[in-house]
Amino acid sequence: MRRPGRRTLLALAALPVVVAVVASVVVLLRGPAPEDVAEDYLRASWDGAWRTECSLATEQWRDYLYEGEPYADCAAYAEAAAARAETSALAPYRGDTDVVVTVEPFSEGDGRARVTYDVELRYHGDDHAGFDAIWQGAGPHDRGTVELVEVDGEWRVAGVDAG
């Protein structure tokens, strides 16, 4: 019986590396998972990263959020969102609040996904009564689900249902 040659042994040793590289490329080409997109969207919403929020949402969701006002692009959306955020009841508290976002996959299939989330707001400013009044005694957690759909192979937020 003939023993395997040196080339055969090298090829067999390299096979796991090749498989790992191919798997990594497939994952990278697929883009972020639904829970990653949902987490980025929720963080962008709190941080005022309006262009990011816009780019992670479907056009229908953006239109819904701003009463059907169509925006030519994410720059116009970001300008309108920034103006609205300035008058938000949360505006005075943003700088003194740390945000912890936790997401968990709930379901995925047929180009749709649901992700559950918990956003914890940790306020460390001086106006605790004012901050608490905004949440109407509900506590510092916002829980719900994020609905996502695949658009051109990328996950996009199609809706957020606060708990």
C-alpha positions as CSV (number, residue, x, y, z in Angstrom):
1,M,0.0,0.0,0.0
2,R,1.3,3.4,-1.0
3,R,1.8,6.1,1.7
4,P,0.3,9.6,1.0
5,G,2.8,12.0,-0.4
6,R,3.9,15.2,1.0
7,R,1.7,17.3,-1.3
8,T,-1.4,15.3,-0.3
9,L,-0.7,15.8,3.4
10,L,-0.2,19.6,2.8
11,A,-3.5,19.7,0.8
12,L,-5.4,17.9,3.6
13,A,-3.8,20.2,6.3
14,A,-4.8,23.3,4.3
15,L,-8.4,22.2,3.7
16,P,-9.8,23.4,7.1
17,V,-8.2,26.8,6.5
18,V,-9.8,27.1,3.0
19,V,-13.2,26.1,4.4
20,A,-12.9,28.8,7.2
21,V,-11.9,31.5,4.7
22,V,-14.8,30.6,2.3
23,A,-17.3,30.6,5.3
24,S,-16.0,34.0,6.4
25,V,-16.4,35.5,3.0
26,V,-19.9,34.3,2.7
27,V,-20.8,35.8,6.1
28,L,-19.2,39.1,5.2
29,L,-21.0,39.3,1.9
30,R,-24.3,38.6,3.5
31,G,-24.0,41.7,5.7
32,P,-25.0,42.2,9.3
33,A,-27.6,40.0,10.9
34,P,-31.0,41.3,11.8
35,E,-30.1,41.8,15.4
36,D,-27.1,43.8,14.5
37,V,-29.1,46.1,12.3
38,A,-31.8,46.5,15.0
39,E,-29.2,47.4,17.6
40,D,-27.5,49.9,15.4
41,Y,-30.9,51.5,14.5
42,L,-31.9,51.8,18.2
43,R,-28.6,53.3,19.1
44,A,-28.7,55.8,16.2
45,S,-32.2,56.8,17.3
46,W,-31.1,57.7,20.8
47,D,-27.7,59.2,19.8
48,G,-29.2,61.4,17.1
49,A,-27.3,59.7,14.3
50,W,-30.2,60.5,11.9
51,R,-28.4,59.6,8.7
52,T,-27.6,56.2,10.1
53,E,-31.1,55.7,11.4
54,C,-32.4,56.7,7.9
55,S,-30.1,54.3,6.1
56,L,-31.1,51.4,8.3
57,A,-34.9,51.9,7.8
58,T,-37.2,51.1,4.9
59,E,-38.6,54.0,3.0
60,Q,-42.1,53.1,4.3
61,W,-41.0,53.2,7.9
62,R,-39.3,56.6,7.5
63,D,-42.4,58.0,5.9
64,Y,-44.6,56.6,8.7
65,L,-42.3,58.1,11.4
66,Y,-42.7,61.6,9.9
67,E,-46.3,61.6,8.9
68,G,-45.7,60.6,5.3
69,E,-43.4,63.5,4.5
70,P,-41.3,62.2,1.6
71,Y,-37.6,62.9,1.8
72,A,-35.3,63.1,-1.2
73,D,-32.5,61.4,0.7
74,C,-31.1,60.6,4.1
75,A,-29.6,64.1,4.3
76,A,-33.0,65.7,4.1
77,Y,-34.3,63.1,6.6
78,A,-31.5,63.9,9.0
79,E,-32.1,67.6,8.8
80,A,-35.8,67.2,9.6
81,A,-35.1,64.6,12.4
82,A,-32.5,66.9,14.0
83,A,-35.0,69.8,14.0
84,R,-37.7,67.7,15.7
85,A,-35.2,66.3,18.2
86,E,-34.3,69.8,19.5
87,T,-37.9,70.2,20.7
88,S,-38.2,66.7,22.1
89,A,-39.0,66.3,25.8
90,L,-35.9,64.0,25.9
91,A,-33.5,66.7,24.5
92,P,-32.4,68.1,27.9
93,Y,-31.5,64.6,29.2
94,R,-29.6,63.1,26.3
95,G,-26.2,64.4,27.5
96,D,-26.6,62.9,31.0
97,T,-28.0,59.5,29.9
98,D,-26.1,56.4,29.1
99,V,-28.0,54.0,26.8
100,V,-27.6,50.2,27.0
101,V,-29.2,48.3,24.1
102,T,-29.8,44.6,24.3
103,V,-31.3,42.7,21.4
104,E,-32.2,39.0,21.0
105,P,-33.3,37.3,17.7
106,F,-36.9,36.2,17.9
107,S,-37.8,34.8,14.5
108,E,-36.4,34.9,10.9
109,G,-37.6,33.5,7.6
110,D,-38.8,34.4,4.2
111,G,-36.9,37.7,4.1
112,R,-38.5,38.9,7.4
113,A,-37.2,38.9,10.9
114,R,-38.3,40.0,14.4
115,V,-35.9,41.0,17.1
116,T,-36.8,41.7,20.7
117,Y,-35.1,44.6,22.4
118,D,-34.5,46.2,25.8
119,V,-33.2,49.8,25.9
120,E,-32.1,50.8,29.4
121,L,-31.6,54.5,30.0
122,R,-29.2,55.2,32.8
123,Y,-29.7,58.9,33.8
124,H,-26.9,60.4,35.9
125,G,-28.0,64.1,35.8
126,D,-29.5,66.3,38.5
127,D,-33.2,66.3,37.3
128,H,-34.3,62.8,38.2
129,A,-37.9,63.9,38.7
130,G,-38.0,65.5,35.3
131,F,-36.5,62.5,33.6
132,D,-38.9,60.1,35.5
133,A,-41.9,62.2,34.5
134,I,-41.1,61.7,30.8
135,W,-41.4,57.9,31.3
136,Q,-44.6,58.4,33.3
137,G,-43.4,56.1,36.1
138,A,-42.7,53.2,33.6
139,G,-39.0,53.0,34.7
140,P,-35.9,53.3,32.7
141,H,-36.5,50.4,30.3
142,D,-38.1,50.5,26.9
143,R,-38.9,47.0,25.6
144,G,-40.5,45.8,22.4
145,T,-39.8,44.3,19.0
146,V,-38.2,45.4,15.8
147,E,-39.5,44.2,12.5
148,L,-37.0,43.8,9.7
149,V,-37.2,43.0,6.1
150,E,-34.6,42.2,3.5
151,V,-34.2,44.9,0.9
152,D,-31.7,44.1,-1.9
153,G,-30.0,41.5,0.3
154,E,-29.6,43.8,3.3
155,W,-31.7,43.9,6.5
156,R,-33.7,47.1,7.0
157,V,-36.0,48.2,9.9
158,A,-39.7,48.0,8.8
159,G,-41.2,48.9,12.2
160,V,-40.6,49.2,15.9
161,D,-43.2,48.2,18.4
162,A,-42.4,49.6,21.9
163,G,-43.5,47.2,24.6
